[in-house]
Structure formats: C-alpha cells, structure tokens
Amino acid sequence: MKKTLLSTFLITSLSICAFAQTTIIKQDPQISKMVDEVSSKNIETIVRKLVSFKTRHTLSDTTSKTTGIGAARNWIKAEMERYAAASGGRMKVEFDTFTQPAGGRIDKSTVLKNVLAILKGTDPNDTRIYMVSGHYDSRVNDVMNANAVEPGAVDDASGTALSMELCRVMASRKFPATIIFMAVAGEEQGLNGSSNVAKRAKAENWNIDAMLNNDIVGNTYGMETGLKDNRSVRVFSDGVPTIAAKDEKAIAGLIALGGENDSPSRQLARYTKEIGERYVAQLDVKMIYRRDRFLRSGDHVPFLQQGFTAVRFTEMNEDFNRQHQDIRKENGVDYGDLPDFADYDYIQKVARMNLSVLANLALAPAEPQTVGVITSGLTNKTALKWEASKTGKKPAGYYVMMRETISPYWEKKFFVTDTKATMDYSKDNYFFAVQAVDEQGHESLPVVPKPIR
C-alpha cells in the first residue's frame, strides 16, 4: 500500500510540475490564415524573375525592358500594383525617386528609385507605420562592375521577394495602422535607397513604429562549417540606440539604469522572437546583440540613425561563395549567387515570421506613453504608472513585463486594466516594461519605464 501511495504521489507531483511549466500558445485565426497563405512557390517565381534581368546593379541600364535595374524596378512596381487591386483602393504603389550625387561607390550622378507599396490603415486616428523591406539591387566581386551577370538570388532577391509576397497576402486585409512594403535600391553602393526613405520619413514626420529589414534570407548552408540549418534566423538589433551614441546625457542615463540591453530595437527583436515562434512552426529566432554583422551594415541602419526602431533579419549560416561573386567554377567549386542554390521553403518560413510580427503590431493598440517607475521612496516593491496612447483604439488592458537582469527575454507578464501597477518585486533586481493589449491578444511593442518622482 505504501509503495502504491508513493508511486501515486510521484506521478501526481511530476504531472503538476509538467503542467506548471506548460506554455499556452494562443494564435489569432486571421493571422494564422495569412501566415499559411505565404507561398514558397510564389517566392521562387519572384526570385527567378528578378534573376532573369541578368543584372540589377544600381548603375546598370535603365532603358531596356528586359535587362538591368530599370527593367527590374518597373516589373516590381507593376507586380505590386497587381497585388494592390485586391485592396479596394487602400494600397497605393509609388516610386520614391531621387538623385544620388557622385561619390563613393556612385561614379556619376544617378537617378535611383525605391518601390513603396503603401497599405493605408483603416483608423484615421492611428498614425502608426510599420515597414518591411528588401533591396533589389545586386553586385559581383567588383562593386563598380555594372555590366556583368549579377543574379543576386539570395542577396537580396530573397528579401525583395519576401516583401513582395507579404504585399500580395496582406493587400486584401484591413489593419488600423499603415503598412509599407518596400524594395529599395543602392544598398550595395552605400545604403542609398534606404537612406533616402529614412531621411524623407524624418522630414515628413512619419510615425514609424518598427522597420523590418530582410537581407540575405535564402540560404541554409554554412560555408566552411558545413552546418545546415533551415529553422534558425538571426535578428540583429542595437543595444545602445544608434541615435544616442553622440548624446552624453542619454549614454549617462543608460549607464545609471543598466539599460544598455533595452533599446527600442532590442525590444523589437524580443518581440519578433515571441510572436514569430508563436505563429511559425520549427522556427528559432536567434537574437544577436549587434546592430549588424561584424563591421558590416544594412538598410535598417539609416532608420536607426534617424531615431526609428529597426532590426535586420539574416540567415543563420552564410555561404560566402555565393555572395558578391562572379559566376564561375574553380577547383570544382561553384561560385555565384544563383537561384538554384536558394532554399525557398526557408525564405517562406522567414516571410511568415515577418508577416506574423507586422500583422500583430498593426492590429494591436498603440504602445503606452510616459511609462515611468516611481522613485520617490526606498522600497523593495516597484511602482509603475503610464498613460494610454492618444493614437488608435483603446486597449483592453496592459501587460507589465518582468525579467531578471541576466535574462535575454521577458519571463513574466502580469495583466492589468489600470494605468498603474505595484509589483512585489524590486526594481533593483528585475527589469520591467509595459505593453498595451487588445481583447484579441494583439500586443504593442514593450516600453521600458524611466524614473519619475
């Protein structure tokens, strides 16, 4: 009898422990449906079409209808306009045209064109903008060689195809906030296209809440290491905000609060991991604590420099025999960024991750404002207060988020309906943030509190 009771106790205890560690995943059916509609076949068709223009070098031909960057951008715009027909007039497709002066990797004054498909939000009081981007230009070994065959299948037809496929799937849907699907030029010559959009956004006071840059998201094989990984994707985010680098007061505040791991972009990276893995099976979002790859840069950086929240997505293991290479074969090794070597099911997975993040953010209430931690007295508790955003719909409530100082991810969420909360945990030992949430469970980006008295 004792043995039976002990066995029963152990089994019950283990069941309780297992239950206590269970994570409940709740998906929005409408987001899940959109995620499922993202097609690897469509993505492959787009990549191969972009490769068919032979070169998309920024300085290549702009007059031919079949070859060069001019033909490529005209096709991208026409294809996005075809998708926009399903929007009922809410999506407008346009060229963002500008003249890049001679200098650096631009040997003569050149007219460049980004392609923007703008899906207008349905709430006139919601000014938020969310952006997803890839660059459609390509290159080979010599960055100034505009006349070679430069397929650029993974770098970065993969990111361009991702942005276009999301445009297709989301065009017919309605979101309170605005979403912009971009294909930018001039990345290989110096982030020219994205810099123009970022500066324009700053000058015109665009309320960009998040920018997702997809650059090199189509390969699953790691050169030299031989690693093959079709489930992991890297998200790069700055820790110390790029815009704060020259602001001594801002840096002093980060040092005083230990906030060097809590920039808005780092919050977007954490958000991407949580939401992406919520909606996409067999996905592991790897947070990389760098603004970009070692000593390299991408189209999210100009947005960071203008003070916007932005991250970069890149495949986990890169094959440098495919990047920036003349097409050739040496010692039995193939070189060149050709479409036959891309993994279209992997691009589909990364695209689905992007869609889940964009949709969840664009459906969510705007993030809370003036979030603060009260510091008027010494206490082992943490008192927080904030204000509801005046933009967009009213939230159903808020999550107070908490994690240990050594944890990379938010560990607990406490739901409250008020705009203040007192936590039985010390601000000395934990980090906190607050995010707004609606009745369907769509969460805003988290906001880290500042000290207030």
N, C-alpha and C positions, 0 to 999 in steps of 0.2 A: 504493500500500500504506500509506504514512504517513497519507494522508487517511482511509483506512478505519479504521486503528487509532485515530486521534484521534477520529473520529466515534463509534467503539465506546466509547472511554474516556469521552467526554462523555455519551453515552446512559446508560452504566453509572453514572457519577457522579450524574447527575440522578435516576436511579432510586433509588440509595442515599439521596440527600438526601430525596426524596419519601417513601421508606419510613421514614426516621428521624423524620419529622415526623408520621407517621400516628398517630392516636389510636384505640385499640381500644375500642369500646363493648360492654360485656357486660351484658345485661339478664337479670334473673330472670324466667323464663317466667310464674310465678304473678303477679308484679306487673304484667307486660305484659298479662296476661289481664284483670286488674282494671281497668287503665287503659283498655283497649279497651271495657269494659262501661259506662263512663261515657257517658251518652246526652244529647245536646243536646235531643232531643225531650222527655225526662223533665224536664230543667231548665226548658224553656219552659213545660211544663204546670204546674210548681210556681210559676213566676213569675206566670203568668196567674191561677192560683188565688189567690195572695196578693193580687194587684191587685183581684180580684173582691170583696174585703171592703171596698172603697171607701176606707177609712182604716184605718191601723194605728198611728195616733198613740198615744203612750203614755198620754195622758189621755182617749182615746176610749172609747166604750161597751164594757162588759164583759158585758152581759147578753144582747144579741142573738145569735142563732145564725147570722146572715148578714152582719152589719156590725160593724166595729170590731175593736179589738185582742183582745178576749176571744174572739171567733169565730175569729180568726186563730190565736191560740196553741192553742186547743182542736184546731183542724184539724192544725196542725203536730205536736202530741203524738200524735194519733190516727194520722197517717200514719207517723210514726216507729215507733209500736207495731206497725203493719202490717209494716214492714221487719224489726222485731225478731223476728217469728215464724220467720224463717229462721235465727236464731242458736242454736237449741237451748237456749234459756233463758239464754244468756250475756249477752244485751243487755237492760238494763232502761232504761225511759224514764220520766222523772220531771219534775215541775215543781220548779224551785228558786224557792220563793215567799218573798217578803219585803215589808216595808212601807217605802216610801220616804217620809221625812218631808217636809213642805212646805219649800220653799226653792229659790232659783234658778229653774230652769225647771219646777219642780213646784209648782203653786199650791195644792195641798191634799195631805194625807197620802194616799198611793195604794199599793194592793197591786199589785206587779209580779210577773211570772212569767217566768223563763227556762225553756227546754225543753232538757233534757240527755238524750241517748241514750248510755248507758254500755256499751261493749263490753268486758266483763271479760277481762283477759289469762288465758291458759291456764297460765302458770307461777306457782304460788303464792309463789315466792320472788322474783318480779320485781315490784317496786312501782312501776315507771315508768308515767307517764301522759302521753299525747300528746293535744292538743286542737286541734279545728278549729272555727271559729266564723264566723257572720254575724249581723247584727242585723236583727230582723224589724219593728221599728217604722219609721214614716215621718213625713214632715212636708212643709209647703209654705213659702211666704215667711215667714209669721208662725209662729214656732216654738211659740207658745201656742195656735194655732188647731187645736182637736181635732175640728172638725166638717166641714171641707172635704173634697173628694175628693182624697185623697193617695195616689196609686198606688205610689210608691216602687219602681218596677220594677228600676232599676239600683242605687239607694241605698235599701235594700240587700236587696231581694228576690233580687238576683243572688247575694250572699254566702250568704243563707239557703238558697236552692235548691242551691247548691254543697255546703253542709254536709249537707243532706238527701240529695242524690244519692250522696254518699260513704257516708253511713249505709246507704243501700239496697244499694250494691255490696259493702260490706265486712262487712255484718252476718253473712253466712254463712261468713266466713273466720275462721281462728284465728291469733292473734298472742300471743306470750309476754307482751307488755306490754298495758296497757289503753289504749283509745282512746275519747275523749269527743267526740261530735258535738253542737255547741251552736247554738241560736238564742236570742239574748239580746234583751231589751227595754231601753228607756230610753236608747239610745245618743244619740239626738238631743237628749235633755233633760239630758245630762251624764254619759254613760257609766255610768248607774246599774246596769244589769243585769250588765255585766262586772265592775264594782267589787264587787258582792256576791259573785260567784263567786270572784274573786281573793282577797278577804278570807276567805271561807269556806275556800278551799284552803289559805291560810296558817295559819289557826287549826286546821284539822284535819290539818295536816302532809301534804298531798298531795304526792307526789313528781313534780311536773310537770317533764318534761324539755324540752318545747317546746310553744308555743302558736302556732297559725297563725290570724291574723285576716284575713278576706276582706271588704273593704268597698269597694263601687263597682268591680265587676269585670265589667261587662257592656257597656261602650261602647268603640268603636274609632275614634271621630271626635273630633278636637280642635277645639273652638270657636276661632274667630279665625284659628288657624293653617291650618285646612283639612287637617291631617295625618290620614291614615287608616292605622292600624297594628293589624293583628289578630294579630301574633306577639309583641309585646313586653308584658311585665308588670313593674311596679315592685315591688320588695321594700324596705320601709323598716325600718331597724334602728338602734338606738342604738350609738354608738361608745364613749363613756364610759357605763358602765352607769348607768341612771337611779337605781338604789338607792345608787350610790356618790357621787352628786352632793353630799351633805352629809357625807361621810366624808373628812376631810382626809388621813388616813393612806392610804386607798385611792387618792385622787387623786395623792398624792405617789408612790405605787408605780407608777401608770400613767405618770407623767411620767418617773420614773427608768428605766423599762424601754421607753419608747416604745410603750406598749400601748394607746394611745387608739383604735386601729383593730381591736382584737382582743377586744371584749366577747363574752360567750356569744351574744348576739343577732346580732352581726356574723358569728360562726361559723355560726349557723343560716342566715343569708342566703346565705353562700358555699355551704353545704351544699345549699340549695334550688336554687341555680343549677346546681351539678354534677349533682344527682340529677334535677331537673326536666328539664333538657336531655338527660339520658341516656334518658329514657323518652318524652318528648313531642316529636314532630317539629315543625319550624318554630316553635320557641319560643326566645325570647331573654329571659332573666331579667335585668332591669336592677337592679343594686344601687344604691340611693340612700342616701347617707351622711347620713341624717337619721332621727330617731326617727319622724317622720311628716311629712306635707306642711307647708309653711311656715306656722308659727303655728297649726297645726291638730292634732287629736288623734283617737284611735280606740280601739277596745276592747282592743287589746293593751297599752295604756299602764298600766291598773290592774294588770296582771300584772307588768309591768316594775317598777312601784312596790312590789310585794310581793316582788321579788327573783327572779322567774321569767324564763325565757328566752322571748321572744316577738317576732314580727315582724308587719308588715302588708303585705298584697298589695292593689294598686290598679292599675286600668287605666293605660296609658301616657299617653294624652291624654284629658282630660276635656271634657265638653260641659256648661258651667255653665247653659246654657238649659234643661237637663233636671234639674238638682239644686236641691232646695228651692224649687221654682217652683209658683205657682198655675197650673192648666191654663188656657191662653188662647192667643190668636193676636194678635200686634201687628206691624203693618207687614209682614205676610206671613210672620212668623217664628213657628213653633210653640214653645210653652213647656210644660214639664211632663214628669215622669218616667214616661212611658207605655211599655207593654210592646212596642209596635210598633217602638220605636227601639232596642231592645236587640239585641245580637249574640249569639245563643245558641251558635253554633259557637265563639265566643271564650270564653264562660263555660265551655263544655265543656273547652277547652284549659287554662284556669286550674284547673279542677277536677281534671283529670288530673295536672297538676303537683302539686297538693296531695296527691292520693292517693299518688303515687309517693314523696313525701317521708315521709308518715305511715307507709306500709307498710314502707319501707326502714328507718326508725327503729325501728318496733315489732317488726320481725323481727331487728334487729341485737342483738349483745351490748351490755350497758351500757358506757358510756364509762369509760376507765381513771381511777383515783383517784390522788391525791397526785402528780401529774405534776410533775417538777422538772428543772431544769437545774443540774448540779453546778458550783459556783463556787469550789471550794477552791484552785484554782491558775490561773495565767495560761497560756493555751493558745490555739492557733489552731484547735482542734477543739471540738466541742460534745458533752458527755457528758450523756445524759438517762437518767432512771430513773422508774419509776412502779409502781403496784400494780394488779392485776386487781380489777375490781369484785366485791364480795361479793353483788351483786344479779344474778339471772338466770343465763343459761347461760355457760359458759366460752368465751372467744373462741378462734378458730383461730390468731390472731396479732394483730399491730398494724401500723398504718401510721404511720411517722414522716413527718410532712408538713413541707415546706420551701418558703419563698418569699423572694424579695428584699424588702427593706424598702419598696421603692416599688411592689411588685406588689399589686393588689387581691385576687388569687386565689392559692390554693395551687398551686405549679408542679410539685412533685415529690412522689412518695410512695415511701418505702422500706419494704418488708415485712420484719418481724422476728417471730420467735416468742418471744423472750425479753422480759423486762420492763425491759430496759435496752438502750441503744444509744449508740455513739460515732460521731459524724458527722464526716467530713473537711471540714467547713465551719465557719466561725467564727460564733459567736453574735453577734459584733459586726456582721456583715454580712447576716445572714439571720434570719427569724422561723421558729420551729418550733412544731409541735403534734403530739399523738398521738391516734389514734382506734383503737378496737377493731374487729375484723372477724371474721365467721364464715366457715365453709367455703364458703358460697354467695355470699360477697362483700358481704353487708349490713354497712354501716359505721355506727358510732356517730357522734355529733357529736364534732368535734375538741376537745381540751383543750389550752390553751396552758400551758406549764410556768412554774412560779415558781422563783425562785432558792433553792437548798438547798446546804448545806455537808456 
